[in-house]
Amino acid sequence: MIHEPRLDTILMVEQTILKSEDYPTRTSLWKSLPRKIQYQTFKHILDYLEASGKIVFNDTKIVYTGVNNPKLQALIKSSVRVR
């Protein structure tokens, strides 16, 4: 039985993704959370964030695509434009 995560837990995961130095993998992100949560709940939160357009998965890495992400802006500036 999977329970629905609370809002503070979702925000904790989102803030941890945003504050990470590099693009984290699922396992490294889960281990770096300030509070421990069950892995099923963690995956449920990632599914929600992906469905809402706040994160995308680049192979095994998690990229935060929300508003005001300086890492994403730097990545876009350094990318090659394709027509």
C-alpha positions in Angstrom: 0.0 0.0 0.0 1.4 3.3 -1.1 0.4 6.4 0.9 0.2 9.9 -0.6 3.2 12.0 0.4 2.7 15.2 2.3 3.3 18.6 0.8 6.4 19.3 3.0 7.9 16.0 1.8 7.4 16.9 -1.9 8.9 20.3 -1.3 11.9 18.8 0.5 12.7 16.6 -2.5 12.2 19.4 -4.9 14.5 21.7 -2.9 17.1 19.0 -2.6 17.2 18.6 -6.3 17.5 22.4 -6.8 20.3 22.8 -4.3 22.4 19.9 -5.5 25.7 20.8 -6.9 25.5 18.4 -9.9 22.6 16.6 -11.6 21.9 13.8 -9.1 20.9 10.2 -9.8 17.8 8.8 -8.1 19.8 6.8 -5.5 22.2 9.7 -4.6 19.3 12.1 -4.3 17.4 9.7 -2.1 20.4 9.2 0.2 21.1 13.0 0.4 17.6 13.9 1.6 17.6 15.7 5.0 14.9 13.4 6.3 14.6 9.7 5.3 11.6 8.6 3.4 10.5 5.2 2.0 11.8 4.6 -1.5 8.3 3.9 -2.8 7.2 7.3 -1.6 10.3 8.9 -3.1 9.6 7.3 -6.5 6.0 8.5 -6.3 7.2 12.0 -5.7 9.6 11.8 -8.7 6.7 10.6 -10.8 4.6 13.6 -9.7 7.4 16.1 -10.3 8.0 14.6 -13.8 4.3 14.7 -14.7 4.0 18.3 -13.6 7.0 19.3 -15.7 9.3 20.2 -12.9 11.9 17.6 -13.6 13.1 15.5 -16.5 15.3 12.4 -16.6 18.5 12.5 -18.7 19.4 8.8 -18.7 20.0 8.3 -15.0 20.4 11.9 -14.0 17.6 14.2 -12.7 17.4 17.7 -14.2 15.2 20.3 -12.5 13.3 22.3 -15.2 11.4 24.6 -12.8 11.4 28.4 -12.7 14.7 30.2 -12.0 17.1 27.3 -12.2 20.6 28.7 -12.8 22.1 25.3 -13.7 19.5 24.9 -16.5 20.1 28.4 -17.7 23.9 27.8 -17.9 23.3 24.5 -19.7 21.0 26.2 -22.3 23.6 29.0 -22.9 26.4 26.5 -23.5 24.4 24.2 -25.8 24.6 24.2 -29.6 21.5 25.5 -31.4 20.0 23.1 -33.9 17.7 24.3 -36.7 
